């Protein structure tokens, strides 16, 4: 049996699961916690949840490993969370040592993109592939790289931090950089694009389905914009088309540099693929080497909304 800890910017989850070869693991039990308070407060809450699950299953002796996944940057070798932009205050946290000391079980750490890549490779859309990329496209944008049949993490675990790449001189802010890939292709980035567009419309006396007054600007989310786009709102459709265009540009660079068999995209792409794909495909066709593009499938995550659970368990199983 495995224990997984998925640390996210808005929520954390602790999962007990069981691997069955290359099949999707069986989720036996789970506790979800909102991400709030200080890092120390959250770690205490996570450890309490671990203890609760282990007692609930009476499985303390049977849990063989703990897998921890978290947004980067981090050091998997040192078991250290460094300073993720989506987790303010989580600076130089020795999470692996803390978990091992408290639970008495071997633990491993990977960033969420690497963990998601391993999960999709072991259980999901990437099964059987030698060369694939996994993109998170959720609260943030990161990439996990499976190259030559192995997870590639780089010299100090920073490989795949594609969200930091600047795509435009200016634009929505993501990963501490205006105009970054994460700025254009993440939940917060889409909300920023939509808020800017809504402000332009409102100042000219108009309105949009996702925002009909200045007081509503702070409540805009990628989900509310997608809902408006699905109802035919032109401004919402334009926001997703812009995000899709930058997604296509980013994918084109990955395809030309890495020549993967597949790029698997999670998060918002799995829910709003129909809104992103037309502009994404147009830019892919224009930007990429045709031979590389033809060889590369662009796929939604097969593990869907539970990929964080499976990713944490995959880290435990790979540890």
N, C-alpha and C positions, 0 to 999 in steps of 0.2 A: 504494500500500500504506500501511496505517496501523499505528501502534503504540499500544496502549492500556495504561495502568497503573491497576489497580484496587486502592486501598489500603483495607483493611478492618481491623476490630478484632481479628480472629482470624487472618486470612490476607491476603496480597497476591498479585496475579496480574499478570503481564506478558504481553501478547497481541500477536501479529502477525495482522492480518486485512485482508481486501479487501472494500470495499463494491461492491455491484452494484445501483445505483439504489436503489429502495425495498425491495429484497429483504433478507432477513436476511444480514449479512455472512458471508463465508467465513472461519472461524478456521483460519489456516495453521499456527500454532505457539503454544505457551503454556508458561510456567513459573510454578509456584505456590510461594510462600514462606510459612512461618509468620510471623505478626507477633510479633516478640520482640526484646528488647534495646532500646537507645535509638533515638530518631528518627534520629540520624546513622548508627547501625549499619544500620538498615532501609533508609535511603536509599542507602547504599553497596551493599547487597545488591540492591536494585531496579535500580540503574544497572548493576551487573554482569550482572543477568539481561537487561536491555535489550541490552547489548553482545553477550552470548552469542546471543540470538535474531537480532540483526542479522547477526552473523557466520555463524550457522548457515544463514540464508537467503541470505547474500551479497547483502543487499538494502539496504545502507546508503544508496546513492544513490536507491533507489526508494521509500523511506519518506518520505511527504510531510508528515506531521504526527503529533504525539503528543497523545493525550488522556489526562488524569488525572482520575479520580474518587475522591472521598474523603468520609467523613462530615463534616458541617459542625459548627460554623460555620467559614466560610472566606470569602475574597474572590476571586471569579473575576477581577475587574478587575485586582487587584494580583498575582494568581497566588500567593496566600498562604494556607497552612493556618493557622488561628488557634489554636483550642484544643478540638478535638473531644473530647467526654466519653469516647468509646470508644478514644481514642488518647492516653493520658497521656504528657505530655512533648513532644507535637507542638505546640509553642507558637510562633506567628509564624514558620513555616517557609516561606521563599520558594521553594517547590517548582518553580514554572515556570521561574524564573531558573536554578536548579540544573540542571534537566533540559536546558534549552536550551544552557547552557554546556558541559555534559558530552557531549551527543549532537550538538549542532550542528543541531538540527531544531526548527522552531516547535512550541510546546507550548501547550495550553489546559487550564484547570482548571474543574471544576464539582463541586458536592457530589453525593453518590451519588443522592439523591432527584431532583434536577434532571436528572442524567445518565440515570437510569432512565426518567424521564418522556420525555425526548427519544428514547431508544431505543424505548420502546413506541409513541411517536407516529410515528416514522419507519419502524419495522420490525414492530411487534407489534400488540397489541390496540387501540391508539389510532389506527391508520392511518385517515386521512380525517376525523378529528374536529377541530373548532375549539376545543372547550372540554373539557378532561379533567384529572383529578388522578391522580397516581401516588403510592402509599404504599409505603414500603419494608417495614415489618413484619418486620424481621430482628433483628440485634443491637440496632438502635435503631428508632425510628419517625420518619420524616420524610416530607414531601410535596413532590413536584415539580408545578408548575402550568403547564399549557398553556392560555392564555386568549386568545381572539380569534386563534387560530392562531399564537401566539408563546409562547416560554418566558417566564414572569413570575418575576423574581428579587427584585423589591422595591428599595427605596432603597439598601440596602447588602448585598444577597445573603442576607438573612435571611428572605425570604418562604418560607412552607411549613414553618417549624420547628414543626409541629403537636405534635411529641412533648413540647414544653415546656409545653403547655396543661394546667393543673390540672383534672382531671376529678372529683376527690373531695377532701375535707378531708384525708384520710390514705389510705395505701395503699402499694403497692410503689413503690420509688424508681426513677425513670428520668429521664435528662437533668437530674440534680441536684435533682429535685423529687419529694417523696412525693405519691402520688395523681395523677401526671401521665399523659397519654395514653400516653407511652412506657412508663411504669411498668406499666400494665395491658396494653399491646399491643406486646410485644417478647419476644424469647427470654428475656432476663434477667428481665423482669417476670413472665412466666408461671412461671418457675422460683421466683421469690419468692412468688407466690401459692400455688404448690403446696407449698413448704416450710412456709409458715405453716399451711396446712390440715393437712399431715402432722403437724406438731408438736402441733396440737390433738388429732388422732386418736391419736397415740402416747401422749400424756400421759393419755389416758383408757383406755389398755390395748388400743387397736386397732392396725390396720396398714392400709397401702394397697399396691397392686401396685407402685407406683413408689417406695415407701420403707417398709421394714419395720423400721427402727431409727434412733435418733437419729444414729448414726454415718454414716448414708447421706444425711443432709440436704444436705451440701455437693455431693453428686453428682447432685442432681436437675437435669434439663434439660427444656426444652420438648418435646424429642423423646421422652424417657422417659415423660413425662406423657401425651403423645399415644398412645404405644404402649399404656399402661395403659388409657387411655380407649377405645381400639379393642377392648380385651378386656372392656369393660363395667364397669371400676372406677368406682364411683359418685363417689368423691372426685376422680378425674382428670377425669371428665365435668363435675363442678361447677366445676373450675378453668377449663376451656375455655369453659364457659357464662358465667362471670364475665368472662373476657377478651372473649368475643363480645359481651356486653352493652355493655361500654365501647367496643368497636369500633363498634357500632351508634350509640351516642351521639355519638362523634366524627364518623362519617360523616354523621350527620344535620346537624350544624353546618356541615360543608363543603358539603353539598347546599343547605341553606337560604341560605348566604352566597354561594356561587359559581354555583349552578344549572348544574352541568356536565352534559355528555352521558354521561360515564362516569367512574367511579372504578375504577382498575386497581390491584390490590393484589398485591404480590410476597411473597417469603419464606415465612413460616410459613403465611400464608393459602393459598398455592398447595398446601401439603402437608396442611393440616388444615382445609380449608374446611368439610368435613362436620361438624366439631366446633364450629366458631365460628358457622356461619351461622344456625342456628335462633334463638339469642338475639340475634344481630346483626339479623336481619330483623324480629324482634318489636319491637325498639327503633326501628328505622328507620320502621316503619309507624306507631308511636305518636308519634314525635318530629317527623317532617318535614312540610313542606307537601306535600300529596298530589300536586299538579301537578308539583312539582319532582322528587319521588321517582319518579313514573311515567316521567319523561323521562330519568332517570339509570340506566344499567346499572352493576351492580357486578360486576366481572370479575376473574378471576385473571390474573396476568401471562402473556402468551403466550410470553415469552422464558424463563420458568422459572428453573432453577437457574443458567443461564449469563447472566442479565441483567447481572451485573457486567462480564462480558467485552464484551457488546454496548454497554453504557452507556459504557465507556471509549472504544470505537471510535467511538461516536456523537459524543462530545465532540471527538475528533480530526477527524471529518468535518465537524462544525459549527464548528470553530475558525476 
